[in-house]
Amino acid sequence: MTDVSACMTDRNILITGASIAGNTAAWWLGRHGFDVTVVERAPAFRDGGQNVDIRGTGREVMRRMGLEQAALDAGTGEEGTAFIDESGEPEASFVTEEIGTDGPTAEMEILRGDLARLLYDQAKDHATYRFGDSVKAIEDGEVTFESGEQARYDAIIVAEGVGSSTRELVFPGENDPRWMDLTIAYFTIPRAPDDDRMWRWYNAPGKRSVSLRPDRHGTTRAMLSIHGEAQGEQDWPVERQKAWLRDRFEDAGWETPRILAAMADTDDFYFDALRQVRMPRWSSGRVVLTGDAAWCVTPLGGVGATLAVTGGYVLASELIRHADPAAAFAAYEEAMRPMVKAGQGVPKFAPRLMHPKSDTGIALLHKALWVASKPALQKGASKLFASPPEGPDLSPYPRG
């Protein structure tokens, strides 16, 4: 690690990415006297996105920010998860009220954009936000932006996504991704009268699944996923990705025709081949990674938002505690590595098991889920879906 032992003078921080992790860090740093600038490539704040949930340590962070109840109030209203057959009848159901908060649907179930907006609305009073710009080059704290502007910062926090371009500027070739053999598309479609408050998961032969989830915005969130090795589809233009999905899902059944028809006009289409970010280090000189740019666990881990909130808080707290960025970065990495390692531990056979190839395989999956959904087994079975890893000790960190 480059020696950055000189103490920060102006406590001048740049955060790249108005993400969950970035907004969390901005809130804490700004409230504790740092001069914080957040730069975001998008021309305006990005709402939208699919469901995320906050569990375990992440709930405590939200509590310390005074935002726990606001996040619960902004929740999707999802009441549980039902695995259904082609006619829409449930084969197995997991109702949150019955099995508790560690099932596939959490108590704090919220759209990514709604959570990020909640954090942003609080953080913008303590930080300067610049939309429509991004980092072009970094040299020992000196940043050149795509707009041509230059500025020097005491620390630079990269809080971008799985494909972070700023990460590649500073850590070229260091990410050794773990591909999860699952390609997913998310988008929003018009709500139909029969859409209920359950997450409805439908399996189709050919290692495919189709999901519909409720929101509080009068629409429905759709997901199409297919199991298999990625062939670069994540890098295709959007229209080619949509054509590929239409071809792969046209005979899937259930609500798929409605979903494919609505996909043509959706304005929040997101498509990706899932892969975890595996970095040997999270900092170099004055630059540090957090959130998906550092450790993306993929939605399969079920703890991405929890890790983002926790990571942004821990990083900010260590910068508050240490005048030397290098010491802060080292303490942050030591605190977060165990939680990240546990969160990334989802086995690669999990998406394969949840995406059977044949009708027989789907029937066996539904039978196993039906057994697991029985009252005597529900609480234990819920741990299979989402059990948050143990987080770092938060006792040394600020409470507000």
N, C-alpha and C positions, 0 to 999 in steps of 0.2 A: 504494500500500500504506500502511495506517495506520502511523504511527510507533510502534514498540514498542522503542525503542532502550534503554530501561532494562534493565539486566541482570536475569536471573532471580535471585531471592533464595532461595526455598525449593525451587526446581527441582521444582515441583509440576505434574505432567502428567496430563491426561485423555486417554484414548483411547476413542473410540466405535466399538465393533465388535470382537468377539472373533474376528476373521478371521485369515487367514494373515498379511496385512500387519500387522494390529494386534498379534497375538501376537508377531511378530518384533520389532516396535518395542518392545513391553513388555519382552521379554527383555533386549534390549541396554540400554535406559534404566534398568531396575531394577537390573541388575548394575553399572551405573556410578553409582549413588548417587542417582538421581532417585526422587522419591515418585510412583509411578505408580498411577493408578486406571483400570481398564478397565470401561466400562459397556456392557452388551449387552442389547438389547431382548428376546431370547428368554429364557424362564424358566429355562433351564439350558443348559449347553454343547451346541451342535448338532453331533452326529456325522452320519454319512451323507454323501450326495453322490456325484458321479461322479468319473471319472478326471481327475487333473491330472498334470503332469509337471514336473520341475525340470531345467533344462539350463543350460549355459554358466555365466554369472556367478552364477546362483542356486545351483549346486552348490558354488561357492567359499564363498558365504555359509553354507550348511549345514555345510560343512567347518569354518569358523571357529567355528561354534556347537557343534561336536562332535557334530552330529546326522546327518551324511551316512550313516553305516552304519546307524543306526537307521531312517532313512527308506527305505534300500534293503531292509532286513529287513522293513519294513512294507508293501512294495510289493504290487501286485495279483497278481503272477505272470504278467502278460500276456506272451506270447512273440512277438507280432507281429500283423500285420493281414492279413486275407483278405477280398477282395471276392468275393462269392459269387453264384450264380444262385438261382433259386427253389427248387431242390431242395437247396440248401445246399452244392453243390459249388463249390470255389474257382475263380474265373476268373483271379485274380492274387493272389499272396501276397508279403508283405514280412516276413521273419523277422528279428527284431532281432539275433539271434546272427550272422546272415550279413551284414547291411548296416550294422551299427553303431548308435550311439545317436541319430542324427539322423533316423531314419525316423519314420513315424506313431506307432509305439510306442517310447517312450524307455526307457533303462535304469532311470531312477528314475521309474517309473510308480506312482502312489499315489492312493488316494481322497482327495478334498478334505477330508473329515472326519477321516481318519486323519492327514493332514499337519497340519491345524489342531490336532488333539488332541495330537500329538507336541510341537508348539510350545507349546501351552497348558500341558501338564504340566510343562514346564521354566519357563515364564514365571510361573506362579502362585506360585512361591517368591519372586519378586522384585516382584510387583505385587498390588494388591487388585482382585479381580473382583466386580462387582455385576451380577447377572443380573436380568431382569424389569424393567428401567428404561431410559429413553432421554432424550435431550435435548429439552427443550421450547423453550428460548430461550437465546440467547447475547448478551451485551452486554459488550464489552471485557474478556473473560476471566471475566466473571461468568456462571455457568451455572445455569439453572433446569431441574430434571429433571421428568419427568412425575409422579414420586412426590411432588413438592412441595419436595423438598430443594433447597437452593441452596449453591453453593460457588464459590470463585474459583481459577482456575488460571493458571499462567504461560504455558502453551501447551496447545492443544487439537488433537489429531490425529484427523481424521475418517477412519476405516478401514472404511467400510461398503461396500455393494454398488452396483451400477449405478444403482439408484433411490434412492440415499441421501437420506433426509429431512433430515438435519442439513446436508448440503451445500446443500440448497435454502433452509434458514434463513439461511445466510451468503452464498451466491452465487445469489440468486434469478434464474432465467431465464438464467444464464450458460452452462449446458451446451447446446451445439449438437450433438445426437447425430447420428452417422452410422449410419443404418439399413442393415443388411446383407441384408435381404430373405430372412431365414431364421428360421423359428419352430421351436423345439426343446422337447421334453419329455423329462425324465430321471426315472427312478424305478427302484426295486429290485424284482426278482421272484424267486420261488423258483428254485433251480437245478434243471436237468433233467439226466438221465444223459448226454445227448449234448452238453452244453455243454463246450467245451474251453477251452484257455488262449489262444486267439486272439481278437482283436477281429474279429468277423464283421460285415461291412458289406453290406447288401442294398439294391439300388435297385429301386424299383417305378415303373411309369409314372405320370405325373402329378406329376413333380418331388418324389417322396417317397423317403425312405430310412429303413431300420430297422436298428438296431445292437444287438448283444449283446456285452458285455464281461465278463471274469471278475473275481472278487475273491477275497480270502482269508477271507471270512466265511461261506462256504457258500451264497451267493446269487449272482445274476447281475444286472448293471446293464444296463438297457434304455434305448434312445434312439429316439424318433420325431422325424423332422424333415421339414419341407415348405418348398419354396422359393416365395417370392412376397411381395408387399408386405403388411405387417401392417395389420390393420384394427382394432386395439385389443384383440385377443384376450388380450394379456398382462395386461390389467386386469380380465378377467372373473373371476367366482367359479370356484373349482376345479372344481366339478361341471359347470359349463357348458364349461370347457376340456376336461374328459375326454369329455363328450358330443361336442364338436366333433372330437376326435381319433378317437373311435369311428366317427363318420360319414365322416371323410376317409380312414381306413385300413382299413375293414372288408373291402375287396376286395384288399388289397395283396399277400397271399400270404406264402409262407415261414412263419416263426414268428409272424406278426402276430396270428393268433387267440389264441394262448397269451399273448402280451404284453398284448393288450387285455383279456383276461379277468383277468389278474393286476393290471392297472392299477386296477381297481375297489377293491381292498383295500390298495393300497400306502400306506405312511404317510410316504413321503419324496418325494412328487410335486413336481417343479419344472418350471415352464413359463415360457417367455419368448420374446419376439420380439427377436432379437439386434440390439443397437445399441452402438456405441462411444460412450464419454464423451469429448467434446471440450471442454476447458476452456481459456480464454485465460490463466488464472492458477490456481495451486494454493494460494495463501495470501491471507489478508486479516486484518490485525491479528495477533491471537494464534492464529488458526485456520489449519490446514494440512490439505490433502487428501493421501491416499495410497491405493494399491491401486485397486480398481475404482471407487471414488468419484471418483478423480482422472482415470483414463485407461482404463477398461474396454476391452480390445482384443477381447473376445468369444472364445469357444472357437476360432473360426476362425483366430485368430492363433497359437494353440498355445503361447503364452508367458505366459499370464496369471499362473500361479503363480510362474514365474520372476521376472516383474516385481514381484509382490507381495512376495516374499521380499527381492528386491534393494532395492525401494523402501523397505520398512520398515527395513532395515538402514542404507541411506544416510541416510534422514531422522534416525534415532536417532543415527548417527555425527556428523552435522552439528550436532545439538543438544548432543552431548557436546563437540564442538570449539568451539562458539560460545556464549558466555553470552547473547548477544543473539538472541532468537528470529528477528527479521527477517533477520539475517545468516545464520542457520542455514537458514531457509526458502529464501532466495535461492540459497545454495550447493547445497542439495538439488535445487532445480528445475533449475539449470544442469547438474548432474551427470546427472539422470535424463531430461531432455527428449529427447536424441538417441535413447536406447534405446527410449523410449515411442513416438517418432515412427516408428522402424523397425518396432516391433512392431505398430503400427496400420496398417501399409502393405499389409495383405492386400487384393488387388483384389476388387471386388464381383462380378466375373465368376467368381471361384473357387467360391462355393457354387452358382452356376448350372451350371457345368461338372460339378460333382459330383452334380447332381440333374437328370438329363435328363428331358425331357417324354415321350418315346416309347420304345418297345421298340428301335427303330433307334438312338436316341441312347444307350441303355444299352449296346447291343452295341458301339458305337463307343468308349464310355468303357472298357468292359472290355478291348477290344482294345488301347487305348493303355496301360492299366495293365499288361496282360500283357507288352507289349513292354518297359515300364519295369521290370518285375520280373525281367527276364533278368539273369543274373549279371554280364554285362559292363556293364550300365547301372544296376544297383541302387544303387550308392553315390552316383552322380550324381543319380539320380531321387529318392533319399531327401531331398535338400535341398528338393525341391518341397513336401514335407509339413511339415517343421518344422526350420528352421535358426535357432537363437537369435540375436537381434541382439547386436551388440557392446555390452557393458555399460560402466559408468563405471569409472574408475581407482579401485580399492579400496585402493591402497597407503597412503593417509593414514589409513585407518580402523582401529579396534581389531580385534584378532584373537581376542578371547575375554574 
